[in-house]
Amino acid sequence: MNPIIEFCVSNLASGSEKAKEILEQDPNLDVIEYGCLSYCGQCFESLYALVNGDVVTGETAEELVENIYSYLEENPMF
């Protein structure tokens, strides 16, 4: 089972699209796009994704990717 990375379509339009594209290249991740993840306040404030259900943020798409991989290292699934 791969880690699940979820993106909100509104946040993708705000700049996290590049992070999604980078993460989709990793065959060890399941990257999913939703219409809304109901984290509107977070979505307004910064780029974010849900990683196995937890919010991970970044100021830039590159930082978001780095923070997602850091989160996965610190919180292994097994």
Buried (B, 14 or more C-beta within 10 A) or exposed (E): EEBBBBBBBBBBEBBBBBBBEBBEEBEEBBBEBBEEBEBEEBBEEBBBBBBBEEEBBBEBBEBBBBBBBEBBEEEEEE
